[in-house]
Amino acid sequence: MSRSSTRSTSTKRRSTKKSDAALVSPQRKKEVFGLVLMALALLLALALVTYSPADDALARAFSLRDALDPSGTSTENALGLVGAALAYGLIPRFLGYPVVLLAVLLGAWGYVFFRRRQTVFLPLLSLLAVVVTVLASTFFGWFADGAGGTLALWSGDVGLGVAGWMTQVFGATGSFILLALATAVAVLLIVDHDIQLTLDRAEASAASLRSATRARWEATRAASAERRRAKREEREKREKKEQREKRAPALVPPVLDAPPPVEPPIAKWPEPRPEPVRAEPTLRPEPTLRVQGPVEEAEGDLDALHTKPEAAALPYDFPPIDLLDEPDASAGVDYDEIEENKRVLLDKLETYKVEITEINAVVGPTVTRYELTPAPGVRISRITALEDDLAMAMAAPGIRILAPIPGKSAIGVEIPNRHRELVRLRSVLGTARFTDAKMDLPVALGKNIQGEVSVEDLAKMPHLLIAGATGAGKSVGLNGLVVGLLYACRPEDLKFVMIDPKKIELGPYQVLLDHFLALPEDAEDPIITDFTQAAGVLKSCER
């Protein structure tokens, strides 16, 4: 009995200790620590920003006794004596005003801890921020060497000392070049770890700026020429009006006694010969146009798709469909545009003696396909050779000819719509074709030309290559693929290994680390960005 009572007492003590320890969870401790860091960063920044040289005397004589009994002292600093002492020790006696970057860095660490984010790149960024602070202080010290005054507050004693040492060792010009080079490299590494990518972005920005400037200059020249032409026409109209007004009095004949007018003899013209009657050409009847509108897809229930027998064992909340933008209201079929395109097509084909017996229009979200049935004896090559001529006649950025359409005895001419419908991902994932698909990895590819939702099983594909020209929609397709899988699969059924050497497309998916990302043991980041690691990571995924 005594042993059992002792065991029960020890068990109660352990449970009490566990309950006491559970009162403050590790996540809550991180949040409190982050708040403290952000508050300290704010106070430090406030003390540095409100620094005044008038407080230097008080700061040099500052002691613990002054802090406990500050009567009779007033400072310009917003944090009083403590703020004046901190600012004096960090600005004129250390790194100058660039030390404010360290306060910002402290606030960044506090925010990361408060939000419980992954400190993936923050240690490297912190080191680079410290280096940039020292370089900036030294840079200001190079300019302030011998000048003193206010500029010396931007460098501090450390910046002045390092700049003076570099000037004596490398000379004024050499030290300036070295400082500029080191600062540029550090800033580039902070902005982007890939210097080549940063340079590519800079070149692209310069090219776009140059194109915008050229376009603005051309528009200004065109507007100026238009104004000059309008002024010239206005001047010509005014001169013509003045000339008419000057000639008007000379046109009035004087009143004189004139003899009675003599009627001239009437000339007899020969009677016209009757023209021969010409037979009117027989006109071929114009083919009728049949229009097929977009297909209306049945709505699906994603909640039913997410219900699985093992949901109770492994609880997981799928993202709601409300996170996606709702599809825009459909503008309907523009019959006037279709009729106009039909007339232009038939007129252009008739110019080249190509006869069409039947024409149908299949209206899609962004493209309309005109299905042309040529007359007997018309070769298909005669129509395909007119692709560029038809594109110019339609005033379209580009058309596509399918000769023939698979499964039909007709030729397809696909022409972009003037008013394109934006296909939202929600309009694809919220359909029965997606929710009822019996697939392991359903991929929402979008809508075809008939407006039907296209869904394929990624598990049955040997591989999937997404390629296309710039602006063709590769990034949109890749993000739609990933988001569709997130709405269809649970974390225990799907894991991603994401490799993004350019660090542009897949960066936002780092937050999936705890759910859908498979992170190898030797990998440094959730998203693999190093070519040397990519091969090893892919090799580790082999069965």
KAPEUR-V426626 format. One record per run of one state. SS is the DSSP state (~ for helix, > for strand, _ for the rest). FROM is the first residue (numbers start at 1). LEN is the number of residues. If there is no record, write none. Layout:
ss:SS from:FROM len:LEN
ss:SS from:FROM len:LEN
This chain:
ss:_ from:1 len:1
ss:~ from:2 len:20
ss:_ from:22 len:4
ss:~ from:26 len:24
ss:_ from:50 len:3
ss:~ from:53 len:8
ss:_ from:61 len:3
ss:~ from:64 len:5
ss:_ from:69 len:11
ss:~ from:80 len:36
ss:_ from:116 len:6
ss:~ from:122 len:23
ss:_ from:145 len:4
ss:~ from:149 len:6
ss:_ from:155 len:1
ss:~ from:156 len:36
ss:_ from:192 len:3
ss:~ from:195 len:57
ss:_ from:252 len:37
ss:> from:289 len:4
ss:_ from:293 len:6
ss:> from:299 len:1
ss:_ from:300 len:2
ss:~ from:302 len:5
ss:_ from:307 len:2
ss:~ from:309 len:3
ss:_ from:312 len:9
ss:~ from:321 len:3
ss:_ from:324 len:11
ss:~ from:335 len:17
ss:_ from:352 len:4
ss:> from:356 len:8
ss:_ from:364 len:3
ss:> from:367 len:8
ss:_ from:375 len:5
ss:~ from:380 len:5
ss:_ from:385 len:2
ss:~ from:387 len:8
ss:_ from:395 len:4
ss:> from:399 len:5
ss:_ from:404 len:7
ss:> from:411 len:6
ss:_ from:417 len:9
ss:~ from:426 len:4
ss:_ from:430 len:1
ss:> from:431 len:1
ss:~ from:432 len:4
ss:_ from:436 len:6
ss:> from:442 len:6
ss:_ from:448 len:5
ss:> from:453 len:5
ss:~ from:458 len:3
ss:_ from:461 len:13
ss:~ from:474 len:15
ss:_ from:489 len:7
ss:> from:496 len:1
ss:_ from:497 len:2
ss:> from:499 len:1
ss:_ from:500 len:7
ss:~ from:507 len:6
ss:_ from:513 len:4
ss:> from:517 len:1
ss:_ from:518 len:10
ss:> from:528 len:1
ss:_ from:529 len:2
ss:~ from:531 len:10
ss:_ from:541 len:3
